[in-house]
Amino acid sequence: MRIFAILGLLLAVAAAPPAAKPVGPWVVDFQPTHCIASRQYDAGGTLVIFGLEAIPTQEGRHIFFQRSGKLRLMDLEDSDIRVGGKRIGKSLIAEPVVQKGNVRYSTTLEPEEYRALLDQKAISVRSHPVKAALSFTSLEAVDEQLANCVSLMLENLGVSRDEQAKIASYPKIELADRPKLGAGGYPDDAQRRGAMGSIRLMVMVNEAGKVTDCRRVRTSGHPDLDSDACSAMRTHAVFQPARDRQGRPIASLYVTDFSYLFL
């Protein structure tokens, strides 16, 4: 079975058994295309990673896990994610990672869910592939570092701090149009090779919510997948435009991941 996914973020975190003990400090990774805060857990000698990712122009945060295993369709279903004891009706997104034999799982926390996480400092995830109860410490400091990292990344993408201060909300992709992304199909050569990957794109969106430009800021490692992702965004993506502090639509950029997976 083939599946195409357009994701506001595909991130990885590994799930530790409930008895796992946290070791080591939080690490905030300042990379050119992402800001990730991660913490390692020692669970019976198995390395487990749990973290949060912040993407420029996107509100909320992404929570991710990584664990050994095979990618299965069931990984997308029947997950039970709770923040501060409240269920947020979502499923985990699964994708392969560079480390052979591992799968990463992620979901997006909306702004209000993330605020609850900052207040409660607790989240739990229950699903077929992942069973964990995870706690945060000093999450406020982690969030401050992530926010600073995002501002630096936006500067690197050409949006100054002064310009950032003028933007009340960045573009948002219309959920109803997401299924059309990838409607052109998997590129033939990539399909024959069994190529999979995730491409990070920077998309320019005008005041009417139309895509005017698309650039790759992180490659999938497959040029044909990279090209097809931008083509799909230009052809099918529809956005709510960014708005300034007075509520007026303005041109701005949007950063997202476009993934090609075989399941």
C-alpha positions as CSV (number, residue, x, y, z in Angstrom):
1,M,0.0,0.0,0.0
2,R,1.2,3.5,-0.8
3,I,0.4,6.6,1.2
4,F,1.3,10.2,0.6
5,A,1.4,12.6,3.6
6,I,1.7,16.3,3.8
7,L,2.6,17.1,7.4
8,G,3.2,20.4,9.3
9,L,5.9,18.5,10.9
10,L,7.2,14.9,10.9
11,L,9.2,14.4,14.0
12,A,10.6,11.5,15.9
13,V,10.5,10.4,19.4
14,A,11.0,7.0,21.0
15,A,8.6,5.6,23.5
16,A,9.9,4.3,26.8
17,P,8.2,1.8,29.0
18,P,6.4,3.3,32.0
19,A,9.3,2.2,34.3
20,A,11.9,4.0,32.4
21,K,14.0,6.5,34.4
22,P,15.0,9.8,32.7
23,V,18.8,10.4,32.5
24,G,20.7,13.4,31.2
25,P,19.6,17.0,30.6
26,W,17.3,18.4,27.9
27,V,19.3,19.1,24.7
28,V,18.1,21.8,22.3
29,D,19.4,21.2,18.8
30,F,19.8,24.4,16.8
31,Q,20.0,23.3,13.1
32,P,19.5,25.3,9.9
33,T,16.0,23.7,9.3
34,H,14.6,22.7,12.7
35,C,14.7,23.3,16.4
36,I,14.4,20.1,18.5
37,A,14.5,19.7,22.3
38,S,15.2,16.1,23.2
39,R,15.9,14.0,26.3
40,Q,17.3,10.5,26.5
41,Y,15.8,7.7,28.6
42,D,17.5,4.5,29.7
43,A,15.0,1.7,29.5
44,G,16.6,-1.7,30.0
45,G,19.6,-0.7,28.0
46,T,17.5,0.5,25.1
47,L,18.2,4.0,23.9
48,V,14.9,6.0,23.7
49,I,14.5,9.6,22.6
50,F,11.6,11.8,23.5
51,G,11.3,15.4,22.3
52,L,9.5,18.4,21.0
53,E,10.1,20.2,17.7
54,A,9.4,23.8,16.7
55,I,9.0,24.7,13.1
56,P,9.2,28.4,11.9
57,T,5.8,29.9,11.1
58,Q,3.9,27.1,12.7
59,E,2.0,27.5,15.9
60,G,2.0,24.9,18.7
61,R,4.6,22.2,18.9
62,H,5.3,18.7,17.6
63,I,5.8,15.8,20.0
64,F,7.8,12.8,18.8
65,F,9.0,9.3,19.8
66,Q,11.3,6.8,18.2
67,R,11.5,3.0,18.7
68,S,12.6,-0.1,17.0
69,G,10.1,-2.0,14.8
70,K,8.5,-2.0,11.4
71,L,6.3,0.6,9.7
72,R,2.7,-0.7,9.8
73,L,-0.6,0.8,8.8
74,M,-1.9,0.2,12.3
75,D,0.6,2.7,13.6
76,L,-1.6,5.5,12.3
77,E,-4.7,4.4,14.3
78,D,-6.2,4.0,17.7
79,S,-3.7,6.2,19.6
80,D,-4.8,7.9,22.8
81,I,-2.9,11.0,23.6
82,R,-3.5,13.0,26.7
83,V,-2.2,16.4,27.9
84,G,-2.7,17.3,31.5
85,G,-5.2,14.4,31.7
86,K,-7.3,15.6,28.8
87,R,-7.6,13.5,25.7
88,I,-6.7,15.2,22.5
89,G,-8.3,13.0,19.8
90,K,-5.5,12.4,17.5
91,S,-3.5,9.6,15.9
92,L,0.2,9.3,15.7
93,I,2.0,9.7,12.3
94,A,4.6,7.0,11.7
95,E,7.6,7.2,9.3
96,P,10.9,5.4,8.8
97,V,14.1,7.0,10.1
98,V,17.7,6.8,9.1
99,Q,18.6,4.3,11.7
100,K,17.8,0.9,10.2
101,G,15.0,-1.0,11.9
102,N,13.5,2.1,13.7
103,V,10.3,3.9,13.2
104,R,9.5,7.4,14.5
105,Y,6.0,8.6,15.6
106,S,4.8,12.1,15.9
107,T,1.7,14.3,16.4
108,T,1.1,18.0,16.5
109,L,0.0,19.8,19.7
110,E,-2.2,22.8,18.9
111,P,-1.3,26.1,20.7
112,E,-3.9,25.6,23.5
113,E,-2.8,22.0,23.9
114,Y,0.8,23.1,24.2
115,R,-0.1,25.7,26.7
116,A,-1.8,23.0,28.8
117,L,1.4,20.9,28.5
118,L,3.5,23.9,29.8
119,D,1.1,24.2,32.7
120,Q,0.7,20.5,33.6
121,K,4.2,19.3,32.6
122,A,2.8,15.9,31.7
123,I,1.7,14.0,28.7
124,S,0.8,10.3,28.1
125,V,0.6,8.3,24.9
126,R,-1.2,5.0,24.4
127,S,-1.4,3.1,21.1
128,H,-0.5,-0.3,19.6
129,P,3.1,0.6,18.8
130,V,3.8,3.0,21.6
131,K,2.9,2.7,25.3
132,A,4.5,5.4,27.5
133,A,3.9,7.8,30.4
134,L,6.4,10.7,30.0
135,S,7.1,13.7,32.3
136,F,8.8,17.0,31.6
137,T,11.1,19.0,33.9
138,S,12.0,22.7,33.3
139,L,9.8,22.7,30.2
140,E,9.4,26.5,30.4
141,A,13.2,26.9,29.9
142,V,13.1,24.5,27.0
143,D,10.2,26.4,25.4
144,E,12.1,29.7,25.7
145,Q,15.1,28.1,23.9
146,L,12.9,26.7,21.2
147,A,11.2,30.1,20.6
148,N,14.6,31.8,20.3
149,C,15.8,29.1,17.9
150,V,12.7,29.6,15.7
151,S,13.3,33.4,15.6
152,L,16.9,32.8,14.5
153,M,15.8,30.4,11.8
154,L,13.3,32.9,10.5
155,E,16.1,35.5,10.3
156,N,18.2,33.0,8.3
157,L,15.2,32.6,6.0
158,G,15.1,36.4,5.4
159,V,12.5,37.5,8.0
160,S,14.0,40.0,10.4
161,R,13.0,40.3,14.0
162,D,11.3,43.6,13.3
163,E,9.3,41.9,10.5
164,Q,8.5,39.0,12.8
165,A,7.0,41.4,15.4
166,K,4.6,42.8,12.8
167,I,3.1,39.4,12.0
168,A,0.2,38.3,14.1
169,S,-0.3,34.9,12.4
170,Y,1.5,33.1,9.6
171,P,-0.2,31.3,6.7
172,K,-2.2,28.2,7.5
173,I,-2.9,25.4,5.0
174,E,-6.5,24.6,4.4
175,L,-7.1,21.1,5.8
176,A,-9.7,20.3,3.2
177,D,-7.2,20.7,0.5
178,R,-4.5,18.5,2.0
179,P,-5.6,15.3,0.3
180,K,-5.1,16.9,-3.1
181,L,-1.4,17.2,-2.3
182,G,0.3,14.2,-3.9
183,A,-2.8,13.6,-6.1
184,G,-0.4,13.5,-9.1
185,G,1.0,10.3,-7.8
186,Y,4.4,9.0,-6.7
187,P,7.1,9.8,-9.3
188,D,7.5,6.7,-11.4
189,D,11.2,6.3,-11.0
190,A,11.0,6.8,-7.2
191,Q,8.2,4.3,-7.0
192,R,10.3,1.7,-8.8
193,R,13.3,2.3,-6.6
194,G,11.1,2.2,-3.5
195,A,12.4,5.7,-2.6
196,M,11.0,7.3,0.6
197,G,11.7,10.5,2.2
198,S,10.6,13.8,3.8
199,I,11.3,17.2,2.2
200,R,11.2,20.4,4.1
201,L,9.9,23.2,2.0
202,M,9.7,27.0,2.3
203,V,6.6,28.2,0.5
204,M,5.9,31.9,-0.2
205,V,2.2,32.7,0.1
206,N,0.6,35.9,-1.1
207,E,-2.2,38.0,0.3
208,A,-4.8,35.9,-1.4
209,G,-3.5,32.6,0.0
210,K,-1.9,31.5,-3.3
211,V,1.6,29.9,-3.5
212,T,4.0,32.2,-5.4
213,D,7.2,30.3,-4.8
214,C,8.5,27.1,-3.3
215,R,12.1,26.3,-2.2
216,R,13.6,23.2,-0.7
217,V,15.4,23.9,2.6
218,R,16.0,20.3,3.5
219,T,16.3,17.5,0.9
220,S,14.8,14.0,1.0
221,G,17.9,12.7,-0.6
222,H,15.9,12.0,-3.8
223,P,15.8,14.9,-6.4
224,D,12.7,13.6,-8.1
225,L,10.8,13.6,-4.8
226,D,12.0,17.1,-3.9
227,S,10.8,18.4,-7.3
228,D,7.5,16.6,-7.1
229,A,6.8,18.0,-3.6
230,C,7.2,21.6,-4.7
231,S,5.1,20.9,-7.9
232,A,2.3,19.6,-5.7
233,M,2.4,22.6,-3.4
234,R,2.3,25.0,-6.3
235,T,-0.6,23.2,-8.0
236,H,-2.9,22.1,-5.1
237,A,-2.1,23.9,-1.9
238,V,-4.6,26.6,-0.7
239,F,-3.8,28.7,2.3
240,Q,-5.3,31.2,4.7
241,P,-2.9,34.1,4.3
242,A,-0.7,35.6,7.0
243,R,-2.1,38.6,8.9
244,D,-0.6,41.6,10.5
245,R,-1.4,43.1,13.9
246,Q,-4.3,45.0,12.4
247,G,-5.8,41.8,10.9
248,R,-4.9,42.6,7.3
249,P,-3.8,39.8,5.0
250,I,-0.1,40.0,4.0
251,A,2.4,38.0,2.0
252,S,4.6,35.8,4.1
253,L,6.3,32.4,4.1
254,Y,5.2,28.9,5.3
255,V,7.5,26.1,6.3
256,T,6.3,22.5,6.1
257,D,7.4,18.9,5.5
258,F,6.1,16.8,2.6
259,S,6.6,13.1,3.0
260,Y,6.5,10.1,0.6
261,L,6.0,6.7,2.3
262,F,5.3,3.2,1.3
263,L,3.3,1.2,3.9
